[in-house]
Amino acid sequence: MRLFKFILVALVLLVGVSCQKKKADEATLANPDVMHTTVRKLTDVMVHDIFSPPVASRIYAYANIAAYEALVPGHPDYQSLAGQLKNLKNLPQPAPNQEYCYPLASLRAFLTVGRTLTFSGDKIDEFEPLVYQKYKEAGLNEEVYNRSMAFGEAVGKTILEWANEDGYRQTRGQRYTVVTDPGKWQPTPPAYMDAVEPFWYKIRPFALDSCSQFKPAVPSKFDVSKNSDFYKEVMQVYDAGINLTEEQRAIASFWDCNPFVMHNTGHVMYATKKISPGGHWVNIAAVAAKKSKADFMKTVETYTLVSVAVADGFISCWDEKYRSALIRPETVINTYIDKDWVPLLQTPPFPEYPSGHSVISTAAAVALTELYGDNFAYTDSTEIVFGLPPRQFKSFHQAAEEAAVSRLYGGIHYIPSITNGQTEGRQVGELVVNKIKTRKADNTRKEIARAE
């Protein structure tokens, strides 16, 4: 009888233990690798959809801001960007005294925005369940799961409403007339494509006061007499192009990042899909976060700051591009110097001044340096998937310098466009990191970067 009672008690205890809720795997729930994978998926979708560099930067910014705002309630050392970014306010808040899985909410918000702003939403639809399944397999309570998903979706929809008011829809379909005056931009071979985003200056900035807050110096006056400053600048591009070293060719190709590259085979023309310049720097942000073992919150903070710096960099840069509408080196050289000269890189379909790579790379480098310090050595493997070897850098600013000068080697920018673009990018980047306060006063980014 005693033996029977002992067995009965043991069975009751065993059943009781098995009926308890499974404890969630906290390490899995907080692992930022799933965020990196999700951002990479958005990049792949944008490469597939062939978004222009400015439009791609807009998508990155809104998606990452959504991820940040859905995550920040779970991190008391951080604060919302509402009231800091233009017209961002009245964001959804989690219900008091309720449990949430904020990383899951963050991913939900990111994908809600990413799906809506891209063309190939079906690719995100296929990917999304795989992301959420990780949280179910980690043992997340069903009520917490559903509550977190709903909160993330609410944040994402609010960010989309905010995005819908930034002027993007109003600029679709607006017609641009190419100016035929001497020295003005003309479409370039081989596809002679229409001007890309000529009205991007109408897009609402994120942190900038206005698109023209950091207008660069006026470019040299068009003048093809041999003693003019402009002619000398043209010859610098021409001479560089016919005397390239293998290293310079490698640098130009590594930083090409031209989603518009077209190829001619007989009477057939086809495109090669590539990552955008902003996408390249978003990937560098991923490299930095992974190397430093950044947690989920700092990972999302990194993506957000870099994306905002790049997006505002494009708005600032494009404002000047279509104000000066400067002719490209390829057009000048073919018309006045050498009709058979071809730049190493294909000239992108928009005006020359200033260099977009110089602006956005410098802005992104400022943001990354703010977060990870000035001497952050890393290997950039972004272009491996496009058949190019990785490159090593001692700092983000060194990489930005190389990205900028790559445009001279590629034969698509004059030197003033590069140097003045760097100045503009530095101004944009510094404004972003000084104006946007992700950390609360007693937890500043610079102190954390130095400590790490």
C-alpha positions as CSV (number, residue, x, y, z in Angstrom):
1,M,0.0,0.0,0.0
2,R,2.8,2.4,0.9
3,L,4.5,1.6,-2.4
4,F,1.3,2.3,-4.3
5,K,0.9,5.7,-2.6
6,F,4.5,6.6,-3.4
7,I,4.0,5.7,-7.1
8,L,0.8,7.7,-7.2
9,V,2.4,10.8,-5.7
10,A,5.3,10.5,-8.1
11,L,2.9,10.3,-11.0
12,V,1.0,13.4,-9.9
13,L,4.2,15.4,-9.5
14,L,5.4,14.3,-12.9
15,V,2.1,15.3,-14.6
16,G,2.2,18.6,-12.7
17,V,5.7,19.4,-14.0
18,S,4.8,18.5,-17.6
19,C,1.7,20.7,-17.5
20,Q,3.7,23.8,-16.5
21,K,4.2,26.4,-19.2
22,K,7.4,25.8,-21.1
23,K,10.0,28.4,-20.1
24,A,11.0,30.5,-23.1
25,D,14.6,30.4,-24.4
26,E,15.5,34.0,-23.5
27,A,18.8,33.8,-25.4
28,T,17.0,32.9,-28.6
29,L,14.3,35.6,-28.1
30,A,17.0,38.3,-27.8
31,N,19.4,37.1,-30.5
32,P,20.0,39.9,-33.0
33,D,21.0,37.4,-35.8
34,V,17.4,37.2,-36.9
35,M,17.3,41.0,-37.3
36,H,20.4,40.9,-39.5
37,T,18.8,38.2,-41.6
38,T,15.6,40.2,-41.9
39,V,17.4,43.4,-43.0
40,R,19.4,41.3,-45.5
41,K,16.2,39.9,-46.9
42,L,14.8,43.5,-47.4
43,T,18.1,44.3,-49.2
44,D,17.7,41.3,-51.5
45,V,14.1,42.3,-52.3
46,M,15.2,45.8,-53.2
47,V,18.0,44.5,-55.4
48,H,15.4,42.3,-57.1
49,D,13.0,45.2,-57.6
50,I,15.7,47.5,-58.9
51,F,14.9,50.5,-56.7
52,S,16.9,53.6,-57.3
53,P,19.4,54.7,-54.6
54,P,17.2,57.5,-53.2
55,V,14.1,55.3,-53.1
56,A,16.0,52.4,-51.5
57,S,17.3,54.8,-48.8
58,R,13.7,55.9,-48.0
59,I,12.7,52.2,-47.6
60,Y,15.6,51.4,-45.3
61,A,14.9,54.5,-43.1
62,Y,11.2,53.9,-42.6
63,A,11.6,50.1,-42.0
64,N,14.4,50.6,-39.4
65,I,12.6,53.4,-37.6
66,A,9.6,51.1,-37.3
67,A,11.8,48.4,-35.9
68,Y,13.4,50.9,-33.4
69,E,10.0,52.3,-32.2
70,A,8.6,48.8,-31.6
71,L,11.7,47.8,-29.6
72,V,12.4,50.9,-27.6
73,P,9.6,50.4,-24.9
74,G,11.5,47.4,-23.7
75,H,14.8,49.3,-23.1
76,P,14.5,52.1,-20.5
77,D,18.0,53.4,-21.3
78,Y,16.8,54.4,-24.8
79,Q,14.1,56.8,-25.9
80,S,11.7,57.2,-28.8
81,L,12.4,59.3,-31.9
82,A,9.0,60.8,-31.8
83,G,9.4,64.6,-31.6
84,Q,13.0,64.2,-32.9
85,L,12.3,63.2,-36.5
86,K,10.1,65.5,-38.7
87,N,6.4,65.1,-37.9
88,L,6.9,61.8,-36.1
89,K,4.5,61.7,-33.2
90,N,1.6,59.8,-31.5
91,L,3.1,56.4,-31.8
92,P,1.3,53.3,-30.3
93,Q,2.3,52.3,-26.8
94,P,2.3,48.9,-25.2
95,A,-0.5,48.2,-22.7
96,P,0.6,48.8,-19.1
97,N,1.4,45.8,-16.9
98,Q,1.4,43.4,-19.9
99,E,4.3,41.2,-21.1
100,Y,5.7,41.7,-24.5
101,C,8.5,40.2,-26.6
102,Y,9.9,43.4,-28.0
103,P,12.4,41.8,-30.5
104,L,9.4,40.0,-32.1
105,A,7.4,43.3,-32.2
106,S,10.4,45.0,-33.8
107,L,10.7,42.4,-36.5
108,R,6.9,42.6,-37.1
109,A,7.1,46.4,-37.5
110,F,10.1,46.2,-39.8
111,L,8.5,43.6,-42.1
112,T,5.1,45.4,-42.1
113,V,6.8,48.5,-43.5
114,G,9.2,46.6,-45.8
115,R,6.4,44.6,-47.4
116,T,4.3,47.7,-48.1
117,L,7.1,49.9,-49.5
118,T,8.6,47.2,-51.9
119,F,7.1,45.7,-55.1
120,S,7.8,42.0,-54.3
121,G,5.8,41.7,-51.2
122,D,5.3,38.0,-52.0
123,K,9.0,37.4,-51.2
124,I,8.5,38.9,-47.8
125,D,5.3,36.9,-47.3
126,E,7.3,33.7,-47.9
127,F,10.1,34.8,-45.6
128,E,8.0,36.2,-42.7
129,P,6.6,33.0,-41.2
130,L,10.1,31.6,-40.9
131,V,11.1,34.5,-38.8
132,Y,8.2,34.2,-36.4
133,Q,8.5,30.4,-36.2
134,K,11.8,30.9,-34.3
135,Y,10.0,32.6,-31.5
136,K,7.4,29.9,-31.3
137,E,10.1,27.2,-31.2
138,A,11.8,29.2,-28.5
139,G,8.8,28.6,-26.3
140,L,7.3,32.1,-26.3
141,N,3.9,32.1,-24.5
142,E,1.1,32.3,-27.1
143,E,-0.6,35.3,-25.4
144,V,2.7,37.2,-25.3
145,Y,3.4,36.2,-28.9
146,N,0.0,37.5,-30.2
147,R,0.3,40.7,-28.1
148,S,3.8,41.4,-29.4
149,M,2.8,40.7,-33.0
150,A,-0.2,43.1,-32.7
151,F,1.9,45.8,-31.2
152,G,4.6,45.5,-33.9
153,E,2.0,45.7,-36.6
154,A,0.4,48.8,-35.0
155,V,3.8,50.5,-34.9
156,G,4.5,49.6,-38.5
157,K,1.1,50.9,-39.7
158,T,1.7,54.2,-37.9
159,I,5.1,54.6,-39.5
160,L,3.5,53.9,-42.9
161,E,0.9,56.6,-42.3
162,W,3.8,59.0,-41.4
163,A,5.6,57.9,-44.6
164,N,2.6,58.5,-46.7
165,E,2.8,62.2,-45.9
166,D,6.4,62.7,-47.0
167,G,5.7,63.9,-50.6
168,Y,6.8,60.6,-52.2
169,R,3.4,59.8,-53.8
170,Q,3.1,63.4,-55.1
171,T,6.4,63.1,-57.0
172,R,5.4,59.9,-58.9
173,G,4.8,60.6,-62.5
174,Q,6.0,64.2,-62.5
175,R,7.6,65.0,-65.8
176,Y,11.2,66.4,-66.0
177,T,12.4,68.3,-69.0
178,V,16.1,67.9,-69.7
179,V,17.8,71.3,-70.0
180,T,19.6,71.6,-73.3
181,D,21.8,74.5,-72.4
182,P,25.6,74.0,-72.8
183,G,27.1,72.3,-69.7
184,K,23.8,70.9,-68.5
185,W,23.2,67.2,-67.9
186,Q,22.2,65.0,-70.8
187,P,21.2,61.3,-70.7
188,T,24.3,59.0,-71.2
189,P,25.0,55.7,-73.0
190,P,24.3,52.9,-73.3
191,A,20.6,53.2,-72.3
192,Y,20.2,57.0,-72.3
193,M,17.8,56.5,-69.4
194,D,15.5,59.2,-68.1
195,A,16.6,61.3,-65.1
196,V,16.2,59.4,-61.8
197,E,14.2,61.1,-59.1
198,P,14.5,64.8,-60.3
199,F,12.0,65.9,-57.7
200,W,13.6,64.1,-54.7
201,Y,14.2,67.5,-53.1
202,K,10.4,67.6,-52.4
203,I,10.7,64.6,-50.1
204,R,10.4,65.4,-46.4
205,P,13.7,65.0,-44.6
206,F,14.1,63.0,-41.4
207,A,16.5,65.1,-39.4
208,L,17.4,67.9,-41.7
209,D,15.6,71.2,-41.4
210,S,15.3,71.3,-45.2
211,C,16.7,69.7,-48.3
212,S,19.0,72.7,-48.9
213,Q,20.3,73.1,-45.3
214,F,23.8,72.1,-46.4
215,K,24.1,73.4,-50.0
216,P,27.6,72.7,-51.3
217,A,29.8,75.2,-53.0
218,V,28.8,76.1,-56.6
219,P,30.5,73.8,-59.1
220,S,33.0,75.3,-61.6
221,K,31.4,77.1,-64.5
222,F,31.2,75.1,-67.7
223,D,34.0,76.2,-69.9
224,V,35.9,74.0,-72.4
225,S,38.7,76.4,-73.0
226,K,41.9,74.7,-72.1
227,N,42.9,77.1,-69.3
228,S,39.6,77.0,-67.5
229,D,39.1,75.3,-64.1
230,F,36.3,73.2,-65.6
231,Y,38.5,71.9,-68.4
232,K,41.2,71.0,-66.0
233,E,38.7,69.0,-63.9
234,V,37.5,67.2,-67.0
235,M,41.1,66.3,-67.9
236,Q,41.7,64.9,-64.4
237,V,38.9,62.4,-65.0
238,Y,40.2,61.6,-68.5
239,D,43.8,61.1,-67.4
240,A,42.8,59.0,-64.5
241,G,40.7,56.8,-66.7
242,I,43.5,56.1,-69.2
243,N,46.1,55.4,-66.5
244,L,44.3,53.3,-64.0
245,T,46.2,50.8,-61.9
246,E,44.7,47.4,-61.0
247,E,44.1,48.5,-57.5
248,Q,42.2,51.6,-58.7
249,R,40.1,49.4,-60.9
250,A,39.3,47.1,-58.0
251,I,38.3,50.1,-55.8
252,A,36.0,51.5,-58.5
253,S,34.3,48.2,-59.1
254,F,33.9,47.5,-55.4
255,W,32.0,50.7,-54.8
256,D,30.1,50.8,-58.1
257,C,26.8,49.9,-56.5
258,N,24.9,50.9,-59.6
259,P,21.4,49.3,-59.8
260,F,21.0,50.6,-63.4
261,V,23.9,48.8,-65.2
262,M,22.9,47.9,-68.7
263,H,24.6,45.6,-71.2
264,N,24.4,45.3,-74.9
265,T,24.7,42.0,-76.8
266,G,23.9,42.6,-80.4
267,H,20.4,44.1,-80.5
268,V,19.6,42.8,-77.0
269,M,20.0,45.0,-73.9
270,Y,19.8,43.5,-70.4
271,A,20.4,44.7,-66.8
272,T,22.7,43.5,-64.1
273,K,21.2,43.9,-60.6
274,K,23.4,45.3,-57.9
275,I,23.1,46.6,-54.4
276,S,22.5,50.3,-53.9
277,P,25.1,52.6,-52.3
278,G,22.9,52.9,-49.3
279,G,22.4,49.2,-49.2
280,H,26.2,48.8,-49.1
281,W,26.5,51.0,-46.0
282,V,23.6,49.2,-44.3
283,N,25.5,46.0,-44.8
284,I,28.6,47.7,-43.3
285,A,26.4,48.6,-40.3
286,A,25.6,44.9,-40.0
287,V,29.3,44.0,-40.1
288,A,30.0,46.5,-37.3
289,A,27.2,45.3,-35.1
290,K,28.1,41.6,-35.6
291,K,31.8,42.2,-34.9
292,S,31.2,44.2,-31.7
293,K,28.6,41.6,-30.6
294,A,26.0,44.3,-30.3
295,D,22.7,43.3,-28.6
296,F,19.4,43.5,-30.3
297,M,18.8,47.1,-29.2
298,K,22.1,48.5,-30.3
299,T,21.8,46.5,-33.6
300,V,18.5,48.2,-34.4
301,E,19.9,51.6,-33.2
302,T,22.8,51.1,-35.6
303,Y,20.6,50.3,-38.6
304,T,18.3,53.3,-37.7
305,L,21.0,55.9,-37.4
306,V,22.8,54.8,-40.5
307,S,19.6,54.6,-42.5
308,V,18.5,58.1,-41.5
309,A,22.0,59.5,-42.2
310,V,21.9,57.9,-45.7
311,A,18.3,58.9,-46.4
312,D,18.9,62.6,-45.5
313,G,22.2,62.4,-47.4
314,F,20.3,61.5,-50.6
315,I,17.7,64.2,-50.1
316,S,20.5,66.8,-49.5
317,C,22.6,65.6,-52.5
318,W,19.7,65.3,-54.9
319,D,18.6,68.8,-54.1
320,E,21.9,70.1,-55.6
321,K,22.1,67.6,-58.4
322,Y,19.0,69.0,-60.1
323,R,19.7,72.6,-59.2
324,S,23.1,72.7,-60.9
325,A,22.2,69.9,-63.3
326,L,25.9,69.6,-64.2
327,I,27.0,67.7,-67.3
328,R,28.8,64.3,-66.8
329,P,32.4,63.7,-67.7
330,E,31.5,61.1,-70.3
331,T,29.4,63.6,-72.3
332,V,32.1,66.4,-72.2
333,I,35.0,64.1,-73.1
334,N,33.1,62.4,-75.9
335,T,32.0,65.8,-77.3
336,Y,35.2,67.8,-76.9
337,I,38.2,65.6,-76.3
338,D,37.9,61.9,-77.3
339,K,34.8,60.5,-78.9
340,D,35.8,56.9,-78.2
341,W,36.6,57.3,-74.5
342,V,34.4,55.1,-72.2
343,P,34.5,55.4,-68.4
344,L,35.4,52.3,-66.4
345,L,32.0,52.4,-64.7
346,Q,28.7,53.0,-66.4
347,T,27.5,56.6,-65.8
348,P,24.4,56.6,-63.7
349,P,21.3,58.4,-65.0
350,F,21.3,61.7,-63.1
351,P,23.4,64.9,-63.0
352,E,27.0,64.9,-61.9
353,Y,27.2,67.3,-58.9
354,P,27.8,66.5,-56.1
355,S,28.9,62.8,-55.9
356,G,26.2,60.8,-54.1
357,H,28.7,58.2,-53.0
358,S,30.7,61.0,-51.3
359,V,27.8,62.5,-49.5
360,I,26.1,59.3,-48.2
361,S,29.3,57.4,-47.5
362,T,30.7,60.2,-45.4
363,A,27.3,60.6,-43.6
364,A,27.1,56.9,-42.9
365,A,30.7,56.8,-41.6
366,V,30.0,59.7,-39.2
367,A,27.0,57.7,-37.8
368,L,29.0,54.5,-37.5
369,T,31.9,56.2,-35.9
370,E,29.5,57.8,-33.3
371,L,28.4,54.3,-32.4
372,Y,31.6,52.2,-32.6
373,G,34.5,54.6,-32.4
374,D,37.1,55.9,-34.9
375,N,39.5,53.0,-35.2
376,F,37.1,50.2,-35.9
377,A,38.9,47.8,-38.3
378,Y,36.7,45.4,-40.3
379,T,36.4,43.4,-43.4
380,D,33.7,44.4,-45.9
381,S,32.4,41.4,-47.7
382,T,29.3,43.1,-49.2
383,E,30.3,42.6,-52.8
384,I,31.1,38.8,-52.5
385,V,27.6,37.9,-53.7
386,F,28.3,40.1,-56.8
387,G,31.6,38.3,-57.6
388,L,34.0,40.7,-56.0
389,P,36.5,40.0,-53.2
390,P,36.3,41.5,-49.7
391,R,38.2,44.6,-48.7
392,Q,39.8,45.5,-45.4
393,F,39.5,48.9,-43.7
394,K,41.0,50.4,-40.6
395,S,38.0,52.7,-40.0
396,F,34.6,53.7,-41.4
397,H,36.1,57.1,-42.5
398,Q,38.8,55.3,-44.5
399,A,36.1,53.3,-46.2
400,A,34.1,56.5,-47.0
401,E,37.3,58.1,-48.4
402,E,37.8,55.1,-50.7
403,A,34.1,55.1,-51.7
404,A,34.4,58.8,-52.6
405,V,37.6,58.6,-54.7
406,S,36.3,55.5,-56.5
407,R,34.0,57.8,-58.5
408,L,37.1,59.5,-60.0
409,Y,38.6,56.1,-60.9
410,G,35.2,55.1,-62.4
411,G,35.3,58.1,-64.7
412,I,31.9,59.4,-63.5
413,H,32.8,62.4,-61.2
414,Y,35.0,65.4,-61.2
415,I,37.2,66.0,-58.1
416,P,35.2,69.0,-56.7
417,S,32.1,66.8,-56.8
418,I,33.9,64.3,-54.6
419,T,35.5,66.7,-52.1
420,N,32.5,69.0,-51.8
421,G,30.3,66.0,-51.5
422,Q,32.4,64.8,-48.6
423,T,31.9,68.1,-46.9
424,E,28.2,68.0,-47.4
425,G,28.0,64.4,-46.2
426,R,30.0,65.3,-43.0
427,Q,27.6,68.1,-42.3
428,V,24.6,65.8,-42.8
429,G,26.1,63.0,-40.6
430,E,27.0,65.3,-37.8
431,L,23.6,66.9,-37.7
432,V,22.0,63.4,-37.6
433,V,24.1,62.2,-34.7
434,N,23.9,65.4,-32.8
435,K,20.1,65.9,-33.3
436,I,18.9,62.4,-32.8
437,K,19.1,61.2,-29.2
438,T,18.6,57.5,-29.0
439,R,20.1,57.2,-25.5
440,K,18.9,59.0,-22.5
441,A,21.1,61.6,-21.0
442,D,23.0,59.3,-18.6
443,N,23.7,56.7,-21.3
444,T,25.2,58.5,-24.2
445,R,26.4,56.8,-27.4
446,K,29.9,58.2,-27.3
447,E,30.6,57.0,-23.8
448,I,29.4,53.5,-24.8
449,A,31.5,53.5,-28.0
450,R,34.6,54.5,-26.1
451,A,34.1,51.9,-23.5
452,E,33.7,49.2,-26.1
